[in-house]
Amino acid sequence: MSDQNPPEQPSFNRPVGSDPTTPMPSSQSGTPGPPGAPGTPGTTGAGTGATPPPPPPVTPAGGTGGSGGMSSVPEPAQEGAGFFTALFDFSFNNFVTPILVRIVYVLATVALGAMWLVFLIAGFASSLASGLVVLVLGPILLVIYLAIVRMTLEFYLSVVRMSQDIHKRLPHA
């Protein structure tokens, strides 16, 4: 077996393309560097008061530095893509979820309200007691079901937004 390290992955505390084997300057990492390094404790003479070397340049998202062409994800289209454009995008560059979430939530609200009215009418048609039970408990159950629908839709939307955010942060070839 050879002692090769896996390819470097971007990190939140280290610029893309920087060498993970070299220590970060003490101002960035919070720990002092090796003795004798410029600007770190334990230096003598010329190293005192010297500024630490600048970090390596960070390549822009469209650059080719550091990734070696690892990302093959196509660039997504603009956020304002139309419903049918997103729906029939067979390369899946556009997400239809942000468009559909609003429509599904309105339809779910209307459907739950209509169901409550149907149950209310059926309850009063059956007997006064069952009608009163639906009248009292119906809105409580309606709010609970509406909250479940809302949380489910928010989950789906947050997954799409995380995907979009991750895609923006990935280095592109």
C-alpha positions in Angstrom: 0.0 0.0 0.0 1.1 3.5 -0.7 0.8 6.4 1.7 -1.3 8.7 -0.5 -3.8 11.2 1.0 -7.2 11.5 -0.5 -7.9 14.6 -2.6 -8.4 17.7 -0.6 -12.0 18.7 0.1 -13.1 22.3 0.7 -13.4 23.3 4.3 -15.0 26.1 6.2 -11.9 27.0 8.0 -9.4 26.7 5.2 -9.4 28.5 1.8 -9.9 26.2 -1.3 -6.6 25.2 -2.8 -4.6 25.8 0.4 -2.2 23.1 1.5 -3.6 21.2 4.5 -0.1 20.1 5.6 1.1 23.7 6.2 0.0 25.3 9.4 -2.4 28.3 9.2 -1.1 31.6 10.5 -1.7 32.0 14.2 -4.2 34.8 13.7 -6.5 32.4 11.7 -6.0 29.1 13.5 -5.9 30.3 17.1 -2.8 28.2 17.9 0.8 29.3 17.7 2.8 28.1 14.8 6.2 26.3 15.1 8.9 28.1 17.0 11.0 30.4 14.8 8.2 31.1 12.4 7.8 34.8 11.6 5.2 36.6 13.8 4.7 33.7 16.3 5.7 33.4 19.9 9.2 32.1 20.5 10.8 34.0 17.6 13.8 36.2 18.0 15.4 38.9 16.0 14.0 39.6 12.6 10.8 37.5 13.1 9.5 39.8 15.8 6.8 42.1 14.5 6.8 40.7 11.0 3.4 40.0 9.5 2.5 36.5 8.7 2.6 35.5 5.0 -0.7 36.0 3.2 -2.9 32.9 2.7 -2.9 31.4 -0.8 -5.4 33.1 -3.2 -8.8 31.7 -3.3 -10.0 30.9 -6.8 -13.4 32.2 -7.9 -16.3 29.8 -8.4 -15.8 29.8 -12.1 -12.0 29.2 -11.9 -10.1 25.9 -12.4 -7.9 26.0 -9.4 -7.7 23.2 -6.8 -10.6 21.0 -8.1 -8.9 19.5 -11.2 -12.3 19.3 -12.9 -13.9 17.2 -10.2 -17.3 18.9 -10.3 -19.4 17.9 -13.3 -22.6 19.5 -12.0 -24.0 21.8 -14.6 -24.7 25.5 -13.7 -28.3 25.9 -12.7 -30.6 28.3 -14.5 -31.9 31.5 -13.0 -34.2 31.3 -10.0 -37.1 32.8 -11.9 -37.4 29.9 -14.4 -41.0 29.4 -15.3 -43.2 26.5 -14.1 -43.2 24.6 -17.4 -39.5 25.4 -18.1 -38.7 23.8 -14.7 -41.2 20.9 -15.1 -39.8 19.8 -18.5 -36.1 20.4 -17.8 -34.8 16.9 -18.2 -31.3 17.8 -17.1 -32.7 18.9 -13.7 -31.0 22.2 -13.7 -34.2 24.0 -12.5 -36.1 23.0 -9.4 -39.9 22.8 -9.6 -40.3 22.4 -5.8 -40.1 26.1 -4.9 -42.8 26.8 -7.5 -45.1 24.0 -6.5 -44.8 24.5 -2.7 -47.1 27.5 -2.7 -49.7 25.9 -4.9 -49.7 22.7 -2.9 -50.1 24.6 0.4 -53.0 26.6 -0.9 -54.7 23.4 -2.3 -54.1 21.6 1.0 -55.6 24.5 3.0 -58.7 24.6 0.7 -59.1 20.8 0.8 -58.8 20.6 4.6 -61.4 23.4 5.0 -63.7 21.8 2.5 -63.4 18.4 4.3 -64.2 20.1 7.6 -67.3 21.6 6.2 -68.4 18.3 4.7 -67.8 16.5 8.0 -69.7 19.4 9.8 -72.7 19.1 7.6 -72.7 15.3 7.8 -72.3 15.5 11.6 -75.3 17.8 12.1 -77.3 15.7 9.6 -76.5 12.6 11.7 -77.2 14.0 15.1 -76.7 17.2 17.1 -74.0 15.7 19.3 -71.8 14.5 16.5 -72.3 17.9 14.8 -71.1 19.7 17.9 -68.1 17.4 18.2 -67.1 18.1 14.7 -67.7 21.8 15.3 -65.4 21.9 18.3 -62.7 19.3 17.4 -62.7 20.0 13.7 -60.8 23.2 13.8 -58.2 21.7 16.2 -57.6 18.8 13.9 -57.6 21.1 10.9 -54.8 23.2 12.3 -52.8 20.0 13.3 -53.1 18.6 9.8 -52.3 21.9 8.2 -49.2 22.2 10.4 -48.1 18.7 9.3 -48.6 19.6 5.6 -46.7 22.9 6.2 -43.7 21.2 7.9 -43.5 18.6 5.2 -43.5 21.2 2.4 -40.9 23.3 4.3 -38.7 20.2 4.6 -38.8 19.6 0.9 -38.2 23.3 0.2 -35.2 23.4 2.6 -33.6 20.3 0.9 -33.9 22.1 -2.4 -32.4 25.3 -1.0 -29.6 23.4 0.6 -28.9 21.8 -2.7 -28.8 25.2 -4.4 -26.5 26.6 -1.7 -24.1 23.7 -1.9 -24.0 24.0 -5.7 -23.1 27.7 -5.4 -20.3 26.9 -3.0 -18.7 24.0 -5.0 -15.7 24.9 -7.1 -16.6 24.6 -10.8 -14.4 23.4 -13.6 
